[in-house]
Structure formats: C-alpha cells, structure tokens
Amino acid sequence: MKKYNEKQKLSPSLKQQQVYFVGAGPGDPELLTVKGQKLLKKADVVIYAGSLVNPALLKGLKAKIIDSASMDLVEIIGVIRKAIKRKKRIVRLHTGDTSFYSAITEQIERLKELDISYEVVPGVSSALAGAAAIGQELTIPEISQTVIFTRLEGRTPVPKKERLSGLAKHQATLVIFLSVGMINDVVAELMKGYPKNTPVVVIEKASWPEQKIIRGTLETIAGLVEEAKIRKTALIYVGKSLKASEQILGKASKLYHKDFRHEFRK
C-alpha cells in the first residue's frame, strides 16, 4: 500500500469531513449503540478491527469494508486520508468500548496532525458484558466499592506502580484484560495481595454465542483455564464481590432502605 507524508495537511475545504471512532460492543450485535448503528448505515467506508468485530455488524452496509488486521498505523491513516479527500464518511470500528485498550490515541494524534476532525462514539465494554453474563454487580457495599481495569505486562509494558502484585494489595474488584494466556503469571502476582480462596471468574468471548464461563479461586483457576483450553479473548474477574452472583451476601445499599431520605423520597 502506498505510503504518504503524515505532515501534509488537507486543504481547508476538507476539514469538515469527519472520522467516527465507534465502539462495536463486546460481540453481540444487539449491544451496539443506536448511534453507532446509525453511523454504520450512513458510512461510505468502514475500517474494522479484524476478527474481533462480529461480522454480523457489517452485513447489509453500503460502505466499502476494510479489514485492518494486517494493516499498520501508516496504512490505516492512509486509507482514512484518501477517503477524506474523496469526501467520504468514515467509521473506524473498534471492539468493545474505545476508552481503554483500543489504540485510538495514536490514530487520533495523526488525524490532528492532518487537521482531520473526528468524533468518538462509546460502546459497551466486554468487561460489562461479562459481568452481565454472570448476573453480577461488581461493586458490593461493605465488600468492594472500587473496580480496577488492568492487564498483565506482555509485549506492552505496564508501569511498575501498576503491577498486579501492587494492585492486589487493595483487594478491590479486578477485571484483567489481555492476560489469560499468561494465567499462571497472573495468579502468582495476585497471590501477593489476595487470599488463595479469592473468587475468580474467567469469561471467554463474553456475549458471543460461544461464550464460556469458568469459575474458581486463585488456587484453582489456572488449572481450570488450562483444562478449558482458553488461550485468548477472555477476561479475568477477581475479588470477593464475585460471591454475589452465587450466594446471598445480605449487603444492601442505603439507596432503597426505607429510612434513607433524599430529594425524591422525603
């Protein structure tokens, strides 16, 4: 694919053309937002994140469909720039929600350099779809009021102060992305802060038809994941709050207590 000069800005007449970064949701096509769906239907060009986006979202679109799985950043921006010059409406379709682990920042920086306008449209995160799959609220009164989204260090570095062993000391609810292939390392890090009987749930392909849910504890989860042959596309949930989807904890919030008063309930 032909390269281009990233510093070469577009003419003023093209600056109003827009790129939409759309969160595709976790997999279930019905979990795409209404706004995202409308933008897809109006798009002239859709650049989507390869096999991680459910193909059902692309059916029936009038747009030219481009799979970015084999493309690098320069090639992706080159496609966008070419489409903008032709006054096309572009949707850059990412999995889940765009606010973390989506790699939209480096794309947006290039668009800014080219004076190409953009808008970010949020999606439903797989972290939320996974919690819904097990009927789980991640914040339980008196048990955990903090949820941490994180990952184990792999090819992408993690700041030392954000290592799992350090986060585990808070004993908050953790949702760990992009790490199930290193489950033994994950467990070793978490054991430095959580008790070995801490509940763990691993959810593969949350909201997809082939969704798989594995429950265990820090002591047992690595073996269970290995037995289930889960290698990727899975989330790891950790924390005492996960007991709420299996047993009655009796930890009610104040919100619906009969003696709780607020502006709508005197």
Secondary structure as GFF3:
##gff-version 3
##sequence-region A 1 266
A	DSSP	three_ten_helix	12	14	.	.	.	ID=ss1
A	DSSP	beta_strand	18	23	.	.	.	ID=ss2
A	DSSP	three_ten_helix	29	31	.	.	.	ID=ss3
A	DSSP	alpha_helix	34	42	.	.	.	ID=ss4
A	DSSP	beta_strand	45	48	.	.	.	ID=ss5
A	DSSP	three_ten_helix	50	52	.	.	.	ID=ss6
A	DSSP	three_ten_helix	55	58	.	.	.	ID=ss7
A	DSSP	beta_strand	64	67	.	.	.	ID=ss8
A	DSSP	alpha_helix	73	85	.	.	.	ID=ss9
A	DSSP	beta_strand	90	94	.	.	.	ID=ss10
A	DSSP	alpha_helix	104	113	.	.	.	ID=ss11
A	DSSP	beta_strand	117	121	.	.	.	ID=ss12
A	DSSP	alpha_helix	126	133	.	.	.	ID=ss13
A	DSSP	beta_strand	147	151	.	.	.	ID=ss14
A	DSSP	three_ten_helix	160	162	.	.	.	ID=ss15
A	DSSP	alpha_helix	164	168	.	.	.	ID=ss16
A	DSSP	beta_strand	173	177	.	.	.	ID=ss17
A	DSSP	three_ten_helix	180	182	.	.	.	ID=ss18
A	DSSP	alpha_helix	183	190	.	.	.	ID=ss19
A	DSSP	beta_strand	199	204	.	.	.	ID=ss20
A	DSSP	beta_strand	212	217	.	.	.	ID=ss21
A	DSSP	alpha_helix	221	228	.	.	.	ID=ss22
A	DSSP	beta_strand	234	238	.	.	.	ID=ss23
A	DSSP	three_ten_helix	240	245	.	.	.	ID=ss24
###
